[in-house]
Amino acid sequence: MIRHSSLTALAILLLQCFVSIAAAEDAPHPPISGGAAADEAAAINDAAASSEAKEHEVANQKPWQGHPDTQKPPLQLDPYLLVFTLVSFLLFINVMKSFAWQPMIEGLDERDARVVRAEQTAAKVQQEAQRLRVETEAKIAEVHAQVKSMLDGARREAEAKGAEIVAQAEAEALRVKEQALKAIEEAKQQALGELEGRVGQQVDAATSQLLNV
């Protein structure tokens, strides 16, 4: 702000200087008294006559001579107007820079900063999401491994219990079979004993009958 104020003060000072110079040149000169005035008047008349003659001679070459607004060529630059325009332009640039461009630049910088912060935040969120996804996939894989291990253990346990049950059933069937065979053998022996007793009784009875005859 100090640099801008210095530039503004310098431009205003230059403008005042050129305006003062222009005013001094445009101010009327004091009249000259005595014989000097007569000589000056004669010199002025001679100069005017000579000027009119020259104007008539170059009228075709300089059509702008005699123009009511100016005696200068239309394309000739006015230094005072040029300096005034330059100073005005510098003042305009300084004012625009202080009150328009600087806030605009600050706004653009702030917008760029917000965009950068938003991009950084989005990158952090993306990294966090990637980390959570990796952790979730690792946990899911661990759970799958645990479930598979549990299922394999249960299957092995079931197979072991099934084999044990089958073995017990086979042993029970063998025991029942042996008991049945034993019972059959006992019944057979008992039946044979009873049969032998009956046969012996019948033989004895037949023998007694034969002897009695």
Secondary structure by P-SEA (a helix, b strand, c coil): caaaaaaaaaaaaaaaaaaaaaaaaabbbbbbccaaaaaaaaaaaaaaaaaaaaaaaaccccccccccccccccccccaaaaaaaaaaaaaaaaaaaaccaaaaaaaaaaaaaaaaaaaaaaaaaaaaaaaaaaaaaaaaaaaaaaaaaaaaaaaaaaaaaaaaaaaaaaaaaaaaaaaaaaaaaaaaaaaaaaaaaaaaaaaaaaaaaaaac
